[in-house]
């Protein structure tokens, strides 16, 4: 039979492990508190659309991929590396 020697663990190593566990628990607590507060935030009600008006502002053989309203203009990105804005 072979004897198994008990590993010597220093006080500072145990202290380090203890602090790591406390810090992990504290971070988890902060995360849970943050999630609770985020869940309690009042959400603004969106107004439903009552009508929609469609107007052609640009006519070409491009395939528009993205549209963004920026201040008083409309920016777009299309296929073939085309992009721009319309005032």
C-alpha positions as CSV (number, residue, x, y, z in Angstrom):
1,X,0.0,0.0,0.0
2,X,1.2,3.5,-0.8
3,X,0.6,6.4,1.6
4,X,-1.0,9.5,0.2
5,X,0.5,12.6,1.7
6,X,-1.8,15.5,2.5
7,X,-1.0,18.6,0.5
8,X,0.1,21.5,2.6
9,X,-2.0,24.6,1.8
10,X,-0.9,27.9,3.1
11,X,-3.1,30.2,5.0
12,X,-2.7,32.9,2.4
13,X,-3.8,30.5,-0.4
14,X,-7.0,29.7,1.6
15,X,-7.5,33.4,2.3
16,X,-7.2,34.1,-1.5
17,X,-9.7,31.4,-2.4
18,X,-12.1,32.8,0.3
19,X,-11.8,36.3,-1.1
20,X,-12.3,35.1,-4.7
21,X,-15.5,33.4,-3.6
22,X,-16.8,36.5,-1.8
23,X,-16.0,38.7,-4.8
24,X,-17.8,36.3,-7.2
25,X,-20.9,36.3,-4.9
26,X,-20.8,40.1,-4.6
27,X,-20.7,40.5,-8.4
28,X,-23.6,38.1,-8.8
29,X,-25.5,40.1,-6.3
30,X,-24.9,43.3,-8.1
31,X,-26.0,41.7,-11.4
32,X,-29.2,40.4,-9.8
33,X,-30.0,43.9,-8.3
34,X,-29.3,45.5,-11.7
35,X,-31.7,43.0,-13.5
36,X,-34.4,43.7,-10.9
37,X,-34.1,47.5,-11.5
38,X,-34.1,47.1,-15.2
39,X,-37.2,45.0,-15.1
40,X,-39.0,47.6,-13.0
41,X,-38.5,50.5,-15.5
42,X,-41.6,51.9,-17.0
43,X,-41.9,51.4,-20.7
44,X,-43.2,54.2,-22.9
45,X,-46.3,53.3,-25.0
46,X,-45.8,53.6,-28.7
47,X,-48.5,55.4,-30.7
48,X,-50.0,53.2,-33.3
49,X,-49.9,54.2,-37.0
50,X,-53.1,55.6,-38.3
51,X,-52.1,56.0,-41.9
52,X,-49.1,55.5,-44.2
53,X,-48.1,57.6,-47.3
54,X,-45.8,56.1,-49.9
55,X,-43.8,58.5,-52.1
56,X,-41.1,57.7,-54.7
57,X,-38.0,59.7,-53.9
58,X,-35.4,57.9,-55.9
59,X,-35.9,55.6,-58.9
60,X,-33.1,53.6,-60.3
61,X,-32.0,50.0,-60.9
62,X,-30.4,49.8,-57.4
63,X,-31.4,47.4,-54.7
64,X,-31.7,49.5,-51.5
65,X,-30.3,47.6,-48.5
66,X,-30.5,50.2,-45.7
67,X,-32.3,53.4,-45.0
68,X,-31.6,55.8,-42.2
69,X,-33.3,59.1,-41.4
70,X,-30.7,61.6,-40.3
71,X,-31.9,65.1,-39.2
72,X,-33.7,66.4,-42.3
73,X,-32.2,64.0,-44.9
74,X,-32.5,60.3,-45.8
75,X,-29.3,58.3,-46.1
76,X,-29.3,55.0,-48.0
77,X,-27.0,52.1,-48.9
78,X,-27.5,50.0,-51.9
79,X,-25.9,47.1,-53.8
80,X,-22.9,47.6,-56.1
81,X,-21.2,49.8,-53.4
82,X,-23.6,52.6,-53.8
83,X,-24.6,54.9,-50.9
84,X,-25.7,58.5,-50.4
85,X,-28.2,60.8,-48.9
86,X,-31.2,62.9,-50.1
87,X,-32.1,66.2,-48.7
